[in-house]
Amino acid sequence: MHEFELIKNYFQKLSTKSPCALNLNDDVFFDKKNKLVVSVDTYIEGNHFIDFKNPELVIKKIIRSSISDLICKGVKPKYYFISGSGNKKSFSKSNLSKISKALNQEQNKYKIFLSGGDTVFSNKLSFTITSIGFANNIIYRNKAKISDDIYVSGNLGDSYLGLLVLKNKIKLNQRLKKYFINQYFMPNIQLQLTDKIKKFANTSIDISDGLLADLDKMINSQKLSYKLFLKDIPISDNLKKVLDFKKLSKINYISNGDDYQILFTASKNKMGIIKKIASNCRVKLTKIGSIQSYIEKSSIIDGKNLQISLKKQGLFS
């Protein structure tokens, strides 16, 4: 059963008396009166990360992907809680030392503070992160408007190629191998945009499941569709080199999840301020398409102005 179907059928009705839950159809809980914003994410070995051979890298990936839920809403993360289930092997003294060091590095980088959590014995390794921030307002899902431009921050696809490298499904030289693995474990989330994104975004989401899957989620309660242009979807120079050299298709690499970039829509008259903020913050913000009426079918257009058919929208549902 798909996540949204599960929530709608079994849990949505339980939140009707809690408007701060946003009908369980957003990335966060938002208590406007108390300016409280909360996000919860769970990560399981074998699903959200391959193994625990590099615990320090896994923890960094988990922390960054968790706080990106707040960042894309225009909220600075401040506190986080971490709960873990595992056994003596996964939580050995060596691994715990690496985890502690990695958490300290992430705290210093993003100015966040460990504030609690829990541990439980289990042969299945998993982590649950609760991230907390404070804000007067947030950027909601399902607030896109017809003719809005669609933007994305950073580059897409590096993380997916890093995953393929880790799974030994693609061979690269050592320099590229290191680059893509680092992009998989340590996504470049856009903290510097947190205080700026509310100035131009009508709706937003972080790209975790994949560009198309998350775009669908961002407008899932609206009678809208979208048109994207493949040539405009940003990828890194390193990814372009690999795709060109190995004769691989760009479309197979830009919507497979774990990018943790910000996907948002904005009115056309915001183009100037978006360019200015992107320049000032030294962040890549790229227009990749537009929102349109649901009467027109959602589409992605290639360089020859032909519609592309996609069988897979993201890694995880």
C-alpha positions as CSV (number, residue, x, y, z in Angstrom):
1,M,0.0,0.0,0.0
2,H,1.3,3.4,-1.0
3,E,2.2,5.8,1.9
4,F,-0.5,8.3,1.1
5,E,-3.2,5.7,0.7
6,L,-2.2,4.2,4.1
7,I,-2.3,7.6,5.8
8,K,-5.6,8.5,4.2
9,N,-7.3,5.2,4.9
10,Y,-6.2,4.7,8.5
11,F,-4.7,7.8,10.1
12,Q,-5.8,11.0,8.5
13,K,-9.1,11.0,10.4
14,L,-7.3,10.8,13.7
15,S,-5.7,14.2,13.1
16,T,-8.9,16.1,12.3
17,K,-8.9,17.8,15.7
18,S,-5.3,18.8,15.4
19,P,-5.1,21.5,12.6
20,C,-1.3,21.8,13.4
21,A,-0.9,18.3,11.9
22,L,-1.8,19.9,8.5
23,N,-4.1,16.9,7.6
24,L,-1.0,14.6,7.7
25,N,-0.3,15.9,4.2
26,D,2.9,17.9,4.7
27,D,6.5,17.3,5.8
28,V,6.0,19.0,9.2
29,F,3.7,19.7,12.2
30,F,3.2,23.5,12.5
31,D,1.8,25.1,15.7
32,K,1.5,28.7,14.5
33,K,0.5,30.0,18.0
34,N,3.6,28.6,19.6
35,K,5.8,29.0,16.5
36,L,6.7,25.3,16.7
37,V,7.7,23.2,13.7
38,V,8.4,19.5,14.0
39,S,9.5,16.8,11.5
40,V,10.0,13.1,12.1
41,D,11.8,10.6,9.9
42,T,12.8,6.9,10.2
43,Y,15.7,5.3,8.4
44,I,16.2,1.5,8.1
45,E,19.3,-0.4,7.0
46,G,18.8,-2.1,3.7
47,N,16.2,0.4,2.6
48,H,17.4,4.0,3.3
49,F,21.1,3.1,3.6
50,I,22.8,0.0,2.3
51,D,24.9,-1.1,5.3
52,F,26.7,0.3,8.4
53,K,30.3,-0.1,7.2
54,N,30.7,3.7,7.5
55,P,28.6,4.7,10.5
56,E,29.9,8.3,10.5
57,L,28.7,8.8,6.9
58,V,25.4,7.1,7.4
59,I,24.7,9.4,10.4
60,K,25.6,12.5,8.4
61,K,23.2,11.5,5.6
62,I,20.4,10.8,8.1
63,I,20.9,14.2,9.9
64,R,21.0,16.2,6.7
65,S,18.0,14.5,5.1
66,S,16.1,15.0,8.4
67,I,16.7,18.7,8.8
68,S,16.1,19.4,5.1
69,D,12.4,18.9,5.8
70,L,12.5,22.0,7.9
71,I,14.8,24.0,5.6
72,C,12.6,23.6,2.6
73,K,9.7,25.1,4.7
74,G,11.8,28.2,5.5
75,V,12.5,27.0,9.0
76,K,15.9,26.9,10.7
77,P,16.4,23.6,12.5
78,K,17.5,24.0,16.1
79,Y,17.0,20.8,18.1
80,Y,17.0,17.2,17.1
81,F,16.3,13.9,18.9
82,I,17.7,10.6,17.8
83,S,16.4,7.1,18.6
84,G,18.2,4.0,17.4
85,S,17.6,0.3,17.3
86,G,20.5,-2.1,16.9
87,N,22.7,-4.8,18.4
88,K,26.2,-4.9,20.0
89,K,27.8,-5.1,16.6
90,S,26.1,-2.1,15.1
91,F,26.5,-0.1,18.4
92,S,30.1,-1.2,19.2
93,K,32.4,1.2,21.1
94,S,34.2,2.0,17.8
95,N,31.0,2.7,16.0
96,L,29.5,4.8,18.8
97,S,32.7,6.9,18.9
98,K,32.4,7.5,15.1
99,I,28.7,8.3,15.5
100,S,29.4,10.8,18.3
101,K,32.2,12.5,16.3
102,A,30.0,12.8,13.2
103,L,27.1,14.2,15.1
104,N,29.4,16.8,16.7
105,Q,30.6,17.8,13.2
106,E,27.0,18.2,11.9
107,Q,26.0,20.2,15.0
108,N,28.8,22.6,14.4
109,K,28.0,22.9,10.7
110,Y,24.3,23.4,11.0
111,K,24.1,25.0,14.5
112,I,21.7,22.3,15.8
113,F,21.7,20.6,19.2
114,L,21.1,17.0,20.3
115,S,18.3,17.2,22.9
116,G,17.3,13.6,23.6
117,G,16.4,10.2,22.2
118,D,16.2,6.5,23.0
119,T,18.0,3.2,22.2
120,V,16.6,-0.3,22.0
121,F,18.1,-3.7,21.3
122,S,17.3,-5.2,17.9
123,N,18.9,-7.2,15.2
124,K,17.4,-4.7,12.7
125,L,19.3,-1.4,12.6
126,S,17.2,1.7,12.3
127,F,17.2,5.4,13.4
128,T,14.4,7.8,13.9
129,I,15.2,11.6,13.9
130,T,12.8,14.2,15.3
131,S,13.8,17.7,14.1
132,I,12.5,20.9,15.7
133,G,12.6,24.5,14.7
134,F,10.7,27.7,15.4
135,A,9.0,30.1,12.9
136,N,6.1,32.5,12.5
137,N,5.2,31.1,9.1
138,I,6.1,28.2,6.9
139,I,5.8,27.4,3.2
140,Y,3.1,24.8,2.8
141,R,2.5,22.1,0.2
142,N,-0.4,22.5,-2.2
143,K,-0.2,26.2,-2.6
144,A,1.1,26.3,-6.2
145,K,-0.7,28.5,-8.7
146,I,-1.4,28.0,-12.4
147,S,1.5,29.5,-14.5
148,D,3.9,29.3,-11.5
149,D,7.5,28.6,-12.5
150,I,9.0,25.4,-11.1
151,Y,12.5,25.7,-9.6
152,V,15.0,23.4,-8.0
153,S,18.2,24.2,-6.0
154,G,21.6,22.6,-6.6
155,N,22.1,19.6,-8.9
156,L,20.1,16.4,-9.2
157,G,21.3,12.8,-9.8
158,D,24.7,12.7,-8.1
159,S,23.3,10.8,-5.1
160,Y,21.7,8.2,-7.3
161,L,25.0,7.6,-9.1
162,G,26.7,7.4,-5.8
163,L,24.3,4.6,-4.7
164,L,25.0,2.7,-8.0
165,V,28.8,3.0,-7.2
166,L,28.2,1.6,-3.7
167,K,26.2,-1.3,-5.1
168,N,29.0,-1.9,-7.7
169,K,26.6,-1.4,-10.5
170,I,28.8,1.1,-12.3
171,K,32.6,1.4,-12.5
172,L,34.4,4.8,-12.2
173,N,37.9,6.1,-11.6
174,Q,38.8,6.8,-8.0
175,R,38.3,10.5,-8.2
176,L,34.8,10.2,-9.5
177,K,34.0,7.3,-7.3
178,K,34.9,9.4,-4.2
179,Y,32.9,12.4,-5.5
180,F,29.7,10.5,-6.1
181,I,29.9,8.5,-2.8
182,N,30.4,11.7,-0.9
183,Q,27.4,13.2,-2.7
184,Y,25.3,10.2,-1.6
185,F,26.3,10.4,2.0
186,M,26.7,14.1,2.4
187,P,24.1,16.0,0.3
188,N,24.7,19.7,0.0
189,I,21.5,20.9,1.7
190,Q,20.8,24.6,1.3
191,L,20.7,26.0,4.8
192,Q,21.6,29.5,3.5
193,L,18.3,29.7,1.8
194,T,16.2,29.1,4.9
195,D,15.6,32.8,5.7
196,K,15.2,33.8,2.1
197,I,12.9,31.2,0.5
198,K,9.7,32.6,2.0
199,K,10.3,35.8,0.0
200,F,9.5,34.0,-3.3
201,A,8.2,30.4,-2.9
202,N,4.5,29.7,-3.1
203,T,4.9,26.0,-2.2
204,S,7.9,23.8,-1.5
205,I,9.2,20.3,-0.7
206,D,12.6,18.7,-0.3
207,I,13.6,16.1,-3.0
208,S,13.9,12.8,-1.1
209,D,11.9,10.3,-3.1
210,G,12.8,11.8,-6.5
211,L,12.0,14.9,-8.6
212,L,8.8,13.6,-10.2
213,A,7.5,11.8,-7.1
214,D,8.0,14.8,-4.9
215,L,6.6,17.2,-7.4
216,D,3.4,15.1,-7.4
217,K,3.4,15.2,-3.6
218,M,3.8,18.9,-3.6
219,I,0.6,19.5,-5.5
220,N,-1.3,16.3,-4.7
221,S,-4.4,18.0,-3.4
222,Q,-4.7,20.5,-6.2
223,K,-6.2,20.2,-9.6
224,L,-2.9,21.0,-11.3
225,S,-0.3,19.4,-13.5
226,Y,3.2,20.3,-14.6
227,K,5.5,20.6,-17.6
228,L,9.2,20.0,-17.1
229,F,12.0,20.5,-19.6
230,L,14.7,17.8,-19.4
231,K,17.5,20.1,-20.8
232,D,16.9,22.6,-18.0
233,I,17.1,20.1,-15.1
234,P,20.5,20.8,-13.5
235,I,23.2,18.2,-13.2
236,S,26.8,18.5,-12.1
237,D,29.7,18.6,-14.5
238,N,30.9,15.3,-13.1
239,L,27.6,13.6,-13.8
240,K,27.4,15.0,-17.3
241,K,30.9,13.6,-18.0
242,V,29.9,10.1,-16.8
243,L,26.6,10.2,-18.8
244,D,28.4,11.3,-21.9
245,F,31.3,8.9,-21.6
246,K,29.1,5.8,-20.8
247,K,26.3,6.9,-23.2
248,L,23.7,6.9,-20.4
249,S,20.4,8.7,-20.5
250,K,20.0,11.8,-18.3
251,I,16.3,11.0,-17.7
252,N,17.3,7.8,-15.8
253,Y,19.4,9.8,-13.2
254,I,17.4,12.9,-12.3
255,S,14.5,11.4,-10.4
256,N,15.7,8.6,-8.2
257,G,15.7,10.3,-4.9
258,D,18.1,11.2,-2.1
259,D,19.0,14.6,-3.6
260,Y,17.6,16.7,-0.7
261,Q,17.5,19.8,-2.8
262,I,14.6,22.3,-2.5
263,L,11.9,22.0,-5.1
264,F,9.5,25.0,-5.2
265,T,7.2,27.0,-7.3
266,A,7.1,30.8,-7.6
267,S,5.1,33.4,-9.5
268,K,6.8,34.7,-12.7
269,N,7.2,38.1,-11.2
270,K,9.6,36.7,-8.6
271,M,12.2,35.8,-11.2
272,G,14.3,38.9,-10.4
273,I,14.4,38.4,-6.7
274,I,15.2,34.7,-7.1
275,K,18.2,35.5,-9.3
276,K,19.4,38.1,-6.9
277,I,19.1,35.8,-3.8
278,A,20.7,32.9,-5.7
279,S,23.7,35.2,-6.5
280,N,24.0,36.6,-3.0
281,C,23.7,33.2,-1.3
282,R,25.9,31.6,-4.0
283,V,23.2,28.9,-4.5
284,K,22.2,27.4,-7.8
285,L,18.5,28.0,-8.4
286,T,17.2,26.7,-11.8
287,K,13.9,27.1,-13.5
288,I,12.9,23.7,-14.9
289,G,9.3,24.1,-15.9
290,S,5.9,25.4,-15.0
291,I,2.6,24.6,-13.3
292,Q,-0.5,24.2,-15.5
293,S,-4.1,23.2,-15.3
294,Y,-5.0,19.6,-14.7
295,I,-6.8,19.6,-18.0
296,E,-3.3,19.3,-19.5
297,K,-1.5,16.1,-18.6
298,S,1.7,16.3,-16.6
299,S,4.7,15.9,-18.9
300,I,8.5,16.1,-19.2
301,I,9.8,17.3,-22.6
302,D,13.1,16.3,-24.1
303,G,15.5,18.4,-26.3
304,K,13.5,17.6,-29.4
305,N,10.3,18.8,-27.8
306,L,9.0,15.3,-27.5
307,Q,7.2,14.0,-24.4
308,I,9.2,11.4,-22.4
309,S,7.4,8.4,-20.7
310,L,8.7,7.5,-17.3
311,K,8.1,4.1,-15.7
312,K,9.8,4.9,-12.4
313,Q,9.5,8.2,-10.5
314,G,11.7,7.6,-7.4
315,L,13.5,5.1,-5.3
316,F,11.1,5.0,-2.3
317,S,7.4,5.5,-1.9
